Amino acid sequence: MSNENSLLQEINQVMQNAGTAFTAYQKTKPEARALFLESIANNIESLGDALLAKTSEETNLPLPRLTGERGRTTMQLRMFAQMLREGSWVEATVDTAIPDKTPPKPDIRKMLIPMGPVVVFGASNFPYAYSTAGGDTASALAAGCTVVVKAHPGHLQTSAMIAGAIEAAVKSSGMPANTFQHVTDASFEAGKALVQHPETAAVGFTGSYTGGKALYDYAAARKNPIPVFSEMGSINPVIFLPDTLAKNAENLAKQYAASITMGAGQFCTNPGLLIAMEGDGLYNFLQNLAVEMSAIAPAKMLHAGIHKAYYTKMQDALDQQGVKLLSKSNTTPAALEALPSIATVDGATFLQDPLLHEEVFGPYSLMVICKDSNELKAVWKSLAGQLTTTLMGTDQDFADNESLLDIAPTIAGRILFNGVPTGVEVCASMVHGGPFPASTDGRFTAVGINAVKRWVRPVCYQNCPDHLLPDALKNANPLGIWRLVDNVWMKG
């Protein structure tokens, strides 16, 4: 009990510090926050090869992959700095008074403001881009929120190195003390205490359904519930249409074998479910896919827990009636390595077996063979919310199956055409989120500048004296940002 009390006292102090810092940090100017974010990016880069080596040691991820992810992480930080300088993200809206209207119309001005301290839970599979200085942290700091990161236990030393880079930027940029804090306690009790502390205003999480749903439930049980933005994985269904299978079977097999096994399958956008109608084109595709999968060598997974879960969940799926192993790697896996595998099942069986709808996190995918287009649609529509769904087809395929285009937006947050879902471009148009359970709130994205919208809320000021208004709403528009003034976009 004394240990638990000590933990609660520690979490309480951290969150009290975050609340105190927020009072000052929310008032910092956009340019100051932009320079702060750029300083974090510079500091991460200055860690050099030592950071990459430590992360590779902790996660088994190869150096080229980590080098690319580090670049994405620093790019995100600079992207949010650019967003702050441009300024329109605050959605400043001005409706000027009309005194002679009956009744008189008041002067009303609205903008987005930061919610408060944000708790971010680091992800295991992206130790940079979705962890300590990842998209959740970068967007929350950009919004004007203080951040408390709960480090992922799978890469604690990596997290500590990056936390040090952020803390150094806090000091050199003149930000309030405790604008950022780092918690390394790996216990469930620490996570619960962080979510349920009265100072916590919102939560960001990337990981499993079990973990994300637990945090969501903790937040809902509070006296004052708060939003939890959990991204909880997906099986990312891919529809293969007949004409493209007939014409492109060999290339499609190469493309999808590579996507299924990329990074040992440890991507939330991994194509874990393939759906097609029976026919010669499909069987040719499956023959090619079997050959491609057999030639791909196993790769190490992030840690022993994920490795064990992969084999357990894959075997559970393969043990289901009607599921057949189509192909697996010809290479015997070594310690912590995942065996690339592909299985098949018919559409009717899939519809009757909910276990086959669950994610198998690793280099595994299930092909559902449907008897006709109606069964294909039924299989697709039976799925819970997804991060992505993909349509593979020719112009003829899309002309013959127009109704599929109406279904796709009900399935996922990102709809791809003739590509693979692995790989998420960081840009303003990206949606990385989707209907539950892909994420806890499908109205938002965890990637791109709009990720900032998770950590803000709208506030309007009515008949407020101009000198008391935030700069974004003052008549002179000192920030020079685009605003909606009396329903007209302008900078005046």
N, C-alpha and C positions, 0 to 999 in steps of 0.2 A: 504493500500500500504506500510505503514511503517513497518508493521509486515512481509510482504513478503520480503521487502528489508533486514530486520534484519535476516530472515531465510537464504536468499541467501548469506549474508555476513558470517554467521556462517558456512554454508556448504563450502563456498570458503576457509575459514580459515582451516577447517578440511582437505580438499583435498590438500591445499598447504602444510600443515604439513605432510600429507601422502607422497607427492612427495619428500619433503626434506628428510624424513626418509628413503625412498626407495633408495636414492642415496648411503646411508651408509649401509642399511640392505642387499642389494643385494650382497655386498662384504663380508658378514660374512661367516666364514668357515662352512662346513657341520656339523662338530662336535658341533660347537657352536649353530647352529640352532636345532640340535637334542636335546641337553641339554635344550634348551629353550622350546621345545615342551613337553619334559618330565616334566619340571617344571610346565607347565600349567596343565598337567594331575594330578600331585601331589597336586597342589593348589585346583583344583576342588574337588578332593577326601577329602581334609582337610575341606571343607565346611560342610561335614557330613550330618546329618539328617536335619539340618536347611534348607539346599537347597531343599531336597526332599519335606519337608513339605510345603515350600513356593510354589514350583512348583505345587504340588497337589492342593493347595488352588487356584492357578491361572487358572489351566487347567482342573480340575476335573479328571485328570488321577490318577489311583491308585498307591500307593507306590511301590508295587512289579514291576509294569511296569516301573516306573521311575528309580528304582534301577537298573534294567537291562539296561535301555537306558544310564544311567550314565556310567555304565561299558563299554558299547560299545563306548561311546564318548572318554573316557580316553584311551581305547584300540586303537582307531583310531589315536590319537595323538602319542602314542608310536609306532604304526605301521609306521607312517611317519618318526619318528626318526630313526627307524631301516632302512628304505629305504635310508635316507640320509647317513647313515654310510656305507651301501653297495655300493651306488654311481652310479650304472650303469644306473639309470633313466635319467641321462643327455644325454644319447645316444652319447657319445664321439666317433667320427669317424675321423680317420687319413688316408689321402692319401699322401704318401711321394712323393717328387719331382723325376722326371726322366729327368735330364738335357739333355741327349743325344737323347731324343725323338724329332721328328720333327712334329710340333713345340714342344719346350720343355714343359714338364708337370710341372706345379708349385706345390708347397707344399700346400695342402688344408686340413684344419681341421675344423670340425663342432661339435657343441654341442647345447643343449637347454639352453636358458637363461630366467630369469623372465621377464615378460612383464611390470610390474609396479604396482601401487596401484590397489587393487581389492576391489570392493564394494560388500558386501554380505548382502542379505536380509534374515532375520531369518524366519523360517517356524513355523506355529502354531501347527502342529500335532506332531512334534518332537522337544520339547523345548530344548533338549540337542544336539542330534545327527545331527540335520539339522539346528541348530540355531547358537548362539553366538560363541561357540567353536566347532561347528560341522564340518562335512567333508569339506565344502567349505573353512572355515577359516583355518583348519589344513593343507589342501593341498596347499593353497595359501601361508601360512607362510613357509611351507616346501620348496616351489619353490623359495623362496627369495623375495616374494612380500609383501609389507605392506598391511594391511587390515583395512577397515572401515566397521563395522557392523551396519546396520540399524535394530534396535531391533523390534521384532514383538510386536504390542500393546497388544496381548493376554497374554503375560507373561513378562511384563516390569521389574518386580522386580527380577524374575529369571534371566533375561538377564543381569541386573545390577550386580547381585552377581557373575555371571560367568565372566563378563567383568572385574570386580575387580580382579578375580583370574588371568586373562590373563595379566592385567596391572602390577600386582605384579611380575609376571614372567618376564615381560619386564625389570623391574628394577633389579631384583635379578640376571638375566642372562646377564646383561650388554648390552642389545639390544638398538638400537637408540630410543630416545624418539619418541612417536607417531608411533611406528611400528604397534601398534593396537590402534584403536579409536572406540568409541561407540556413536552412534547417536540414540536418543530416540524420535525425532519428528515423529509422525505417519502420517503426511499429505502426500498426493500424490505429492504435490509440492516439498517436501524434497526428495522423491524418484527420481523425475525427475531431480532435480538439481544435485543429486549425480551421476546419470548415465551420465548426459550431461556435467559434469565438465571436462575441458581439461586435468586434471591430472589423471582422471580415465582411467585405461587401460583395464579393463574387469569387468564383473558383474556375480555374482552367485545368483540364485533364486530357491526356491522350494515353490510351491503353485499352485494357480489356473491358468487356461488358460488365463483368462482375465488379471490377474496381470502380468504374465510372458510375454504375448504378448505386453502389454503396455510398459514394460521395453525394450523389443526387438525393438519396434518402436521408442522409445526415442533414443536408441543408433544408430539406422539406420539414424535418422534425423540429427545426428551430422555432423559437417564439416569433421571430421575424424571418421567414424564409428568404433565402437569397438565390440568385441564379447560379447554376452550375453548368458550365459549357464543357461537357464531356464528349470527346470523339472516341467512339468505342469499337471501331473496326467494322468490317464489312466483308461479304464474299464477292461483291462486285460482278454481278452476272453479265455474261457476254453472249449476245445473240448472233449466231452464224446463219446467214440466209443462203438459200439454195444456189443461186447463180454464182455467188462468189466462191462457194465451196467447189462448185463444178469447175471453175476457171483458175482458182488460186490455192488449191489445197496444200501444195508443197510449201509455198511461201508463208501461208497462214500458220502451218504447223511449226515452222522455224521461229516465226515471230512470237507465237504464244508459248512455246517451250521455253524460250528465253525469258519471257515476262513472268511465267509461273515460278521459275527458279531464280530470278534475280534476287541477289542479296539473301540467298537461302529462303526465299519466299517470305521474308519478314517485313513486308510492307502492308500498311492498312489498305492499300489499293490493289493488292495482289488479286489476279483473276481466279478466284476459287471456284467459280461455277460457270460452265460452258453449256449453252443450250442450242440445240439444232433439231431440224426435222430429219427423219431417216431418209436415206437415199444414197445413191452411188457416190455423190460428191462428199457426203459426210463420212462414209466408210473409207474413202481414199484419204480424207483428212486425218481420220483416226489412225490409219496405218502409218502415215507420215509422222504424226505426233508421237506414236509409240516409239518409232525409231529415234526421233530427236530426243525424247526424254531418256531413253536408255543410254544415250551417249553422254549425258550431262553428269559430271562428277558431283558427289555430295559436297556440301560446304558446311563449315562450322556455324552453329547458331550462337546467339548472343550469350546465353548462359544455360546452366544445367536445368533450371526450372522450365524454360521455354522448350528446351530439347525434349524433356520428359513429356511435357504437355502435347507436343507435336505428335509423338508416336502413339500416345494414348488416344488422342482424338482421331488420328488417322485410322488406327485399328478399330475404334468404335464404328467409324463410318464403313470400313471394309467388311465388318462383321454383319452389317445390316443385310437383310434378305434382298436379293436382286442386285446387289452391288458387286461388280466384277473389277478386279485389278487389270487394267489394260496394259500398263507398262511401268517399269521402275528402272532406276539407274543400274547399269551393269557393274558399277564399282561398289564394292563393299564399304559402307561408311565407317570411319574411324570415330574415336571418342568425340562426342558433342556434335557430330556431323548429321545432317538431315538427309534422308534418302528421297530424291525426287521421285514422285509417283503420280500416276494418272489413273482414274477409275471411271467406270461407266455405270449408268442405271437407266431404266426406261422411265418415261414421264409419269405413268400411272403410279409406279412405286414411289417415285420422288414426292408426288403430291400427298401420299398417305403416310409419309415418314418424316416427321418434323426434325428428327436428329440430323438428317441429311441437309437441312437448311442452315446448320450451324457452321461457324468459321472453323477451319483447321489452319492454324497459323503456322505456315511453313510452305515448302515447295510441293504442294499437293493441289490438284484440282479434280473436280468431278464433272464429267460430261453427261448431261441429261438428254437422252434420245427420245424425241417426241414423235408421235405417229402422224400428226398433222399440225396445221397452223393454230387450230383452236386449242390443242393441248399445249403447244408452245406458249401461247398467251396465258393459259391457266397456270403453267409452271412459273412464268415470269411474275405474274400478278400475285402469286401465293407468297412471295418473299416479303420479309419485313424491310424496313427502310434501309437504303444503301448509300454509301458515299458516291459510288459511280455505277453506271451501267453503260454497256457498249453495244453498238450496232455495227456488225461487219456485213457489208453488202455492196452490190453494184448499183448503178442507177436503175437498172431493171428491177433489182430486188426491192428498192425503196418505192418504186412505182407500184409494184405488186403488193406491198405491205404497208400502205400509208397509215393504217390504224395503229401500227407500232409507235409511230411518232407521237401519238396522243397518250400512249401508256407510259412512255419513258420518263416524263417529268414527275409522274406519281411515284416512281420507284426510287429515284436518286437525286442528289444535288448536282452532280456533274454527268452530262450525257456525252459520250464520245462516239465518233464515227470513224471507222476504219483505222483504228489505232489500238494501243494497249493502255490500260488504266494506270500502270506503274509509271511514276513520274508525275509530279504536281508542279506546274509552272507557277512561280510566285509573281503575280501581276494583279492589277486592279479588277480584272474580270473573273478571276478564279473563284470558284465555290468549292471549299473543302468542308463539307458537312452534308447533312441529308436528313430525311425523316427518321424518327426514332425507330430502331435503336442505333442507327449509324451515329447519330449525335443526339444529345438531350434537347436540342432546340434547332430544328431544321431551318429556322429563319436567318441563321448566321453562318459565317464562314470562319475557319481557323487559319486561312491562308490569304495573303493579299492585304491591301490597305484597309479593306472593309472589316478585317478582323478587329479593328479598333472599336467597332460599334458594340461589341460585347461588353465593354467596360464603361459605357457612358449611359446617361439618361437625359431626356429632354426637360428643360426648365424654361418657363416663360416669365417675363417681367412685364407688369402692367403699370403704365403711367409712371415708370421709374425715371427720375431726373437723369439727364444724359451723362453727367459727370460720375454718376454712381453705377452706370452700366458697365459690364465687361467690354473690353476693347472691341470684340467681334460684333457688338450690337450698337456701338456709339454712332451718332450721326456722321461723324467725319470718317468712319471706317479706317482707323489708324493702321490696321493690319493689312489693308488693301486687298481683302479677300472677296471672292464672289459671294453675293448674298441675294436672297429672294426678297425684294422690297416692293410691297404692294403688288405681289404676283408677277414681278418682272425681275429677271436675273440681271444684276449689275454690280459694279464695284463702287458706285457712287453712294 
